[in-house]
Amino acid sequence: MIRSFDPRTGEAFGPEFAATSEHEIEEIIAGAHRAFPLWSGTSPAKRAISLRAIADALDANAETLVEVADRETGLGKARLTGEVGRTTFQLRTFAQALESGDFVKPVLDAAVDAPLPVGHPRFLRTVIGIGPVVVFGASNFPFAFSVMGGDTASALAAGCPVVIKAHSAHPQTSQKVFDIALEALLNSGAPAGIIGLGHGHDFGKVVIADPRISAGAFTGSKSGGRALFDMAQSRTNPIPFYGELGSINPVIATTSGMTDPAAFATAYLDSLLLGNGQFCTNPSLLFVPNNKEFLDAMAVNLSAREAQPFLSKATKDLHDRNRDLLVSLTSGRVQNAKPAPETGLYTSAQVHIFAAQEISSIEAIHREYFGPTGIVITYESLGEAIAILDQLEGALAASIFSGESEPQLKEIIISLSRIAGRVCWNAWPTGVAVTTGQHHGGPYPATTSPLHTSVGVFAINRFLRPITLQGFSDELVSSLNVEGGSK
Ligand code: NAP
């Protein structure tokens, strides 16, 4: 049975959810399989109407949804209200993209009547939906990266039915969002089976292995995402699996980028502790010049910060275990926030400080703590910091705070571009805008597919497969509802 837990008290509440049975899983997958030709054959304009219908229905129920999500996640009503807004904005953005066709650029090669190799028939290179998709919702964004988050919205936009694994940390929110979205979809003319929801740890394993599923999308842990990625690859018919896993999002400040050290310390802690540090773009690793004013200001500021609750007991336990390992390495240079309450899922924030010269192995600093733990590395010369940056694994985002005349600026930017999917100039990495120019991805382990984004209009492309229609007339193409067919 799956139960909701209130992170502020640690107590179970609300209904119990039974793990989805084998028979129910079969019905969900068979439904998605049947819905695929109907939904992918639905015109982009009609798919857009359905996406807008979901957005309107979620907005209309925002207050109730926020209430339950706040109880299950402890993220706070203000943050969660904003997240519902982001989710519905995202759905409407994909609707708009379907209407404009901006995400796809069909290529038409007119027939050339000439001997080979110059001559060829008429070609239309376009894209079609890949097939039913399984989506694993994230724990830390119960709306924007969960049941009706960016993965589901982009797959639906691409013409793919979606089978969703409800996250065990917010089963009630997942079920409510699903019920609202399903009603909106069916009322707007989408076929039965268009979306399905399952509960229980094994649900995802069964679905990802099913030959009728054509792609997977996941946001969560490195270990879980890697296990599911391996399952997707070891199938008789391997499929794309777009996993967003761990990311430490390094930030580097030069002296010219830290002109007000106290203000910089405040801004760093604000970014580090957003959502209790449970953000995929959390700045886990900060490089700064060895500056006493910064370190002193950070200590004072941190000591006044209250503890916030974790999303789940599993996340808190993993964070606390990893941090215990770190404590043994930091040789006492630790700054602390206010002590955490005894009840509920609280751990107080800490920042661990290392000098660049004492980093003999990057293993300890190269871990995603996914919680209120920061690592600050002080350097004497930028070269020391760059040498460490060059050893880091892939990240979703990275930032540089600097003036433009810094002599080693280009070197730092090259180093950050090598590892990150997004490089920010004089800005913290937290906060991922939903826009066409966005790229939320990066080399492994940030994601399992560095070629794709999970945020922004281009997220649709993960669920579209190229196809060339050879020798088809305009009339025939138009009748097929393929992207670009009406152009
Ligand atoms: P998780 O434990 O990987 O779980 C994510 C989802 O995948 C859950 O629905 C989970 O099912 C399922 N799952 C995980 N491993 C599975 C397996 N081997 N077989 C089948 N299903 C599996 O991640 P989480 O609980 O959401 O968060 C914990 C960690 O994820 C954090 O500590 C953090 O490192 C990472 N995280 C990263 C991001 C990011 O954006 N990069 C975002 C959120 C979390 P159950 O819930 O039923 O176990």
Boltz pocket constraint, residues with backbone or C-beta under 6 A from the ligand:
constraints:
  - pocket:
      binder: B
      contacts: [[A, 136], [A, 137], [A, 138], [A, 139], [A, 140], [A, 165], [A, 166], [A, 167], [A, 168], [A, 169], [A, 200], [A, 201], [A, 202], [A, 204], [A, 205], [A, 219], [A, 220], [A, 221], [A, 222], [A, 223], [A, 224], [A, 225], [A, 227], [A, 228], [A, 244], [A, 245], [A, 246], [A, 247], [A, 278], [A, 279], [A, 280], [A, 281], [A, 314], [A, 315], [A, 318], [A, 368], [A, 369], [A, 370], [A, 446]]
      max_distance: 6.0
